Amino acid sequence: MGDIIIGRALAYMEANYMEKISISDLETAAGVSRFALSRAFRRHVGVSPICWLWTYRVQIAAGLLGKEPLWSCSAIAYQCGFESPAHFSRKFRMYFGRPPGMYRLACHS
């Protein structure tokens, strides 16, 4: 049952990562309560659904920083579902240890 719950939630997040996604949206997509969704994620994935979503968004953004040199960091932030460029920069730095602009420079040097 946990695999089905997680699969539905992951499919929803992967298809809609660029949109604002709430835990209520994930509950509906997975067809379970917030508690059951969080429990399944922590047990099988090791993190909360929202934590997984931020990680996914940062990974997509990192790919775009490497592939789209003409896109601004702000455009990539919004494209990947971040609320603001500052929010994007904070999350990106948490995962990669440097801001998006420095990451981009390393990709293109």
N, C-alpha and C positions, 0 to 999 in steps of 0.2 A: 504493500500500500504506500509506503514512504517513497518508493521510486516513482510511482504514478503522480503523487502530490508534487514532488520536486520537478519531475519532467514537465508538468503543466505550468508550474511557476516559471521555470527556466525558459520554456518556449515563449511565454508571454513577455518576459523581460528582454529576451533576445530580439523579439519582433518589435518591441515598443521602447527600447532603451532611450531613444531620443526624446520621448515624451515624459511628462511628469507622472511618476508611478507611485501610488500610495500602497500601504500594506493592505488596505481594503480592496484595491484593484487585484492584488495578488491572491487574496482570500477568494475572491470571485473566480479568478482564472483557475485556481487549484481546486475549488469546490470544497474547501474546508475552512475551519475557524482559524483565526489569527494564531491561537495557541498551538493548534495542530500543525500549522504551516511552520511556525518558528521551531517547534520541537523537531519536526522532520528535517529541516535544514541543518540545525545544529548537530543532530545525530549523524546525518549522512554526508553533509558538506563541510561542517565544522565552523560555519559562520552563519549569521542571520541572513535572511533574504535581502535586506537592504544593503548590508555590507557586501554581499556578492554582487549586487547591482552596481555599486560604486566601483568595485574592482573591475567589473566588465566594462563600464564606461571609460575608465582610465586606460584600459588596454586598447579599446577602440581608438581613443584619442591619441595614444602613443603611435599607433599605426598611421593615423592621419598626419601626425606631425612629421613622420618620416616620408610619407608618400605625397603630401600636398604642400610643397614649400611656399606656394603663393597664398594659401589660406592663412588668415590671421589666427593667433591663438584664441582670440575671442570668438571667432566664427566656429572654430573647432569645439570650443567649450559649449556653445549653444547647440551645435549639431549633435553633440554626444549627451545632451540632456542635463547639463549643469545649469544651475540657477543663475550663475554669474561667472565672469572670468576670474574673479577673486576666489570664489568657491572652487572652481576648477583648479586653479593654481595650488591651493591648499591641499586638495585631495591628491593631485598629481605629485606634489612634493612628498607627501606621506608615502606613496607607493614607490617612487623612483629616486627619492633623495635629492632631487634638484627640480627647479621650476621648468615648466614646459619649454620656454625659450632656450634654455641651456641644453635641454634634451634634444631639441630640434637642431641646434648647432652641432652637437656631437653626431647626429645622424647624417648630416650633410658635410662633414669635414673629412 
